[in-house]
Amino acid sequence: MFIMFDSFSGLIKDAIGWEGLPWWLIPLVLFVSLSFLNLVRKIEKFAWTHTLADIMIMITLMTCCAYGASNIVENGASIGPFINTQDYVSAIGFSIFAFEGIGLVMPVQDITANKKGYPRVLLCVVIAVAALYICVGVITLFSYGDGLNFVGPPDDKSTDKAQIILQQLPLNWYTWTVKMLFCLNLIFSYPLALYPVHSVIENILYKGWPKSPKR
């Protein structure tokens, strides 16, 4: 949720240059929009949005890597300590965040046509994603070095470091479009991540109820 809030705050700031955005406005808008999306109980309905979200993520990653590699070529690699001994604890939360999609493994398997080939596909996806995380992390680390800061609330004025990597990109129509697509991806991905939780809770609350409009 922090990344979603920070992404939307940066997007609005880039679009209209408004830094005085009330802290409660974006969470309120997100709460209303996500509440309606979370009412959808057929995960198949999100198939096309999930595909678009994957495309948006790939475009965002390629953009970050391209600008990062260009920055390394122009200014040289920013080689620093690989472990931040002062704020390394914050990496634990972001490491857990990397596994947020693991709850979708079983729901997706249930609607997969070829269930026998699913484990092989899943293994290939996990390996590819792990390699992608490492490559993007290394490129952006060598490019921006200590210019990133993941510690503190979004409105923390004690540091001028960017909260997320997208805020390191130069501002133009292309990067603004990428940021907007990334924000849309976050909106459509959130209901998918919460789907397993909803399923467990509803099976407990509505045990024995038939699937009907009343339920």
N, C-alpha and C positions, 0 to 999 in steps of 0.2 A: 504493500500500500504506500510505503514511503517513496518507492521509485515511481509509482503512478502519480502521486502528488507532486513530486519534484519535476517529473517530465511535463505535466500539464502546466505547472507554474512557469517553467522555462519557455514553453511553447507560447503562452499568452504574453510573456514578457517580450519575446522576440517579435511577436505579431503586432502588438500595439504599444510596446515600450512601457507598459504599466507595471510598476514595481509595488504599488500600494494595494495589492490584491488582498482582501480580507482572508485570514487564514482558514475560516470556516466555509468559504464559498465553494471552493473546488471539492472538498469532501462531501458537501451537501449535494452538489450536482452529480458526483460519482455515485453516491448512495442511491439517489433516485433512479438513475439510468441502470445501474447494476441490479437493483431490486427487481426491475421488470425483466431483465435478461435472465436472472436467476429463477424466474418462474417457469422457464422452459424446462420440461422434464424429459424430453426426447433428445438424447445426445446427438442423434443423427442430424438434427436441425443445425448443429454447429459445424457440420463437416466442411461446408464451403467457407465459413468464416475462419475455421482452423487452418485451412489451406492458404487463405489470404494472409493470415497471421504469420504462417511460416515464411511466406514470400517476403512480407514486411521485415521479418527478423533477418533474413538473409541479405536483403538490401541494406539494412542498417549496419550489419556486421561488415559487409564489403565496403561500405562507405567509411566506417571507422578505421578499417585496416588500410584503405587507400590513402586517406588523409594522414594516418599515422606513419605509414611507410614514406609518404612524401615529406613529412616533417623530419623523419630520420635522415633522408637523403640531403635535405637542405641544411639542417642544423646539427646533424650528427646524433648519435644515440645518447640518451640520457641514462647512463648506467649508474645505478645506485644500489642500496641494499635491497635484496629480494624479500626480506622479512622486516616489516616495520615493528621494531621492538616496543615502540611506545603505544601504538594503536592497533596491534595485531588482533586483539580480541574481536574487533568489529568484523574481521574476515570470517569469523565463525558463522554469524548470521547470514552473510552473503553466500557462504558455502552451502548452508542448508537450503537457501533459496534456489540454488542450482538444481535441487532435487524435487522442486514443487510439482513437477509433472508426473512423478512416479505413481501418484494415485490414479492416473488415467490408464495405466497399463491394463488392468483387468476390465474396466468398462469398455475400452476399445476392443479388447480381445473378444468380448461377448458379441459385438456387432460385426466382427471380421468374418468375411466369407471363407477364407482359407485359414482355419485355425491351426492346422498342422504346421504351416510355414510361418506362423506368427513369431515363435521364439527366435528363429533365425533372423527375421527382419528386425526384431527388437534388439538383438545383439549387435547387428550392424549399425543401427541407429545410435545406440549407447556409445559405441566406439567412435563413431563419426562426431557425435556431439562432444565427447571428451576431448578429441583431437582439436575440435574447433575452439573449445574453451581455452585450451593451452595456447594455440596459435594467436588468437585475438588478445589474450592476456599478455603474452610476451611482446607482441608488436606495440600495443598501447603503453606497456610499461617502459620499453626502450624509447618510445616517442615522447611521452609526456612526463615520465619519471615521477617526481614528487609533486606534480601539479594537480594531483587528484586528492580529494579528501572525502571519505565516506563517514566521517564522525560528526555528530551534531545534528540538530534539527534543521529543516530546510530554511528557516528564517534566521539561522545563526549568522550574525554579521561579524563575528570575530575572525573570520578567515575569508580570503578572496579566492580560495581554491574551488574548483568546480565540484559539485556533488556527484554528477554522473558524467560519463565519457562524452555523451552527446553535446554537453555544454562546452567542450573543448573545440568543437568544430567551428570553422569560420561561418559567419552568418551570411547566407545568400538564399536564393529561392529554392535551390536544390536541397540544402541541408535543412531548411525549414520544412520542406515537404517530407523529408525523411523523418524528422521529429514528429510531424503530425501523423504519419503512417505508424510510427512506433507507438504513439499514444492510442491509436485505434486498436492496434494489436493487443495492448494491455487490457483494454475494455473487453474485447471479445475473448481473451484468454482467461480472464478471472472466473466467469461462470463455469468454464471447463475444469479449472483447478478446484472449485468448490463442489463439483458434481458428486464425487464420492462421499463427501461429508453430508450433503443433503440426502443422499440415498440412505445412508446409515441412520440418520436422525429420523427421517420420515418412516422408515420401516419399523422403528420403535414407537413413534407417536401414533401411526395409523395402522398398527398391526391388526390384520383381519378385515380392514376396510377394502372394498373393491375399488379398482381404479375408475373414478368417475369425476365429473366436474365438481361435485361437492368436496371430494378429497383434495 
